Amino acid sequence: MRDRIAGIYADGWSRIVATMIRFTGGDWDLAEECTQDAFAQALQMWPESGIPDQPLAWLTTTARHRAIDRMRRASTEATKLRKAAAMNPEPSPYLSDSEIPDERLELMFTCCHPSLSLEAQVALTLRSLTGMSTAEIARAFLVPERTMGQRIFRAKQKVAHAGIPFRVPPAHLLPDRLPAVLHVLYLLFNEGYGDPQKARLCQEAIRLARVVTALMPDEPETHGMLALMLLHDARRPARVNADGDMVTLAEQDRSLWDQAQIAEGAAICERALRRRRAGPFQLQAAIAACHATAPVAAQTDWPQIVGLYTQLARIAPSPIVDLNRAVAIGMADGPEAALPLVDAIAQAGQLNDYYLLHATRADLLRRAGRTQEAADGYRAALDLAPTDAERRFLRNRLRHR
Amino acid sequence: MKYLMLVCTDPDYKPGQDDGAPDVEDWVTEMDGKGIRLMGNRTRPASDATTVRVRNREVLLTDGPYAETKDQIAGFDIIECADLDEAIDIASKHPMAWAGMIELRPFWPDDQD
């Protein structure tokens, strides 16, 4: 029973909060408190009465009653009550779950408004759209709970005071605003992907990506992002070995990969690309699909990956993309073909503090048989590597070059 | 919503960054016509400013602006519009958003409406 209620909480929290923000005339705290109250009441009643046929409708109706009670009790809130009453003269109970308006997209665009700092966008998105508690969010970002609480509080204040509208932006603003939403969701995913203890963030990011794709089915980049998340996440069990060390793509045990999830990701990516509006997420997903669908590392379709990186470098140029493209060329055409490209990137200077530039160069030199130069490269990478796992990996390479 | 538009110069102004910027007269005419701009004016530079403080009932004056910032206030407008997205759109059409920068400050509400 508790598990089923937890499932309804995970899926329903943001639906109900979004509806309640509208119902309370933009009072986010009240909306959250009433949603929380409704779930608390459900936890008390449902184990005895059973879960209602339309649980979301029950919860939303309960939350609305709570909101009206609270607004009545607080006399200073009289104006809000008038507002709410004017909008919803006699709030009739919701009879079915499908009756509840789905305003999660409005909520997402509001949380990811570019007038909020990126930090604030991420915190607000997690708090209002995932039902993670402030303490859980603070733990996921390794900051004190108080700090995270302040951050969320200030973000909500700015939304209310600065007049950030609760809506999906009109068409002419979408090209600017949709990438901001996708950026926040992908940042959440990456935050969770780097650290096995933060796996929850990946699940939440995928859940939200599914919501965005369902609500904006005509935007191919939303599908591209979901596909990319699914494809990366499918390899999670193989990325780290029993000692907690990173395992490279080529050396991962592919039997640990989640084949069903890979198939889903690859299919979503393919359908998105058929719309012929390729964007950075779709291309990265296509590259991830090339890797994930190769039965063994040696059968990876490197020439296709080179083509995809070339396209990516054209629409979203960055030295990191150039570096990845060079790696792919090194695999497709041999290290000698890639070394001049990597040297050019090093000469441009933007990535000189990036350990993977040095590690990549060292790897190409090793494969080209230039072991002494390779050793120098690994040492340079070692000095810059950010985590213990990465340093262990490089030391290992240095030993067995 | 009412916003104060603080119109500021850009200390790192590079000639050409405001090529193609709209004309300020057109902006004023448009925003006045739509009833968006409630008032506004240009202000003289910081070198003509005087800062007033009262401490221990004594009036203290300082030559210049209160803050030692390089970007300077060149003027202000008070606008009234639906929400921040509209305010951003209005500010981005002002030529000083191109040549300098504009800070949008929401007003406290007048009454408990």
Contacts between the chains, C-beta under 8 A, distances in Angstrom:
chain1	res1	chain2	res2	distance
A	79	B	112	5.3
A	79	B	113	7.2
A	113	B	84	7.6
A	115	B	84	6.1
A	115	B	88	7.4
A	161	B	106	5.6
A	162	B	84	5.1
A	162	B	104	7.7
A	162	B	106	5.2
A	163	B	1	4.1
A	163	B	3	7.8
A	163	B	82	7.8
A	163	B	83	4.5
A	163	B	84	4.4
A	163	B	87	7.1
A	163	B	106	5.9
A	164	B	83	7.0
A	164	B	84	5.0
A	164	B	85	7.8
A	165	B	82	7.4
A	165	B	83	4.1
A	165	B	84	6.8
A	165	B	85	5.5
A	169	B	85	7.0
A	173	B	85	6.9
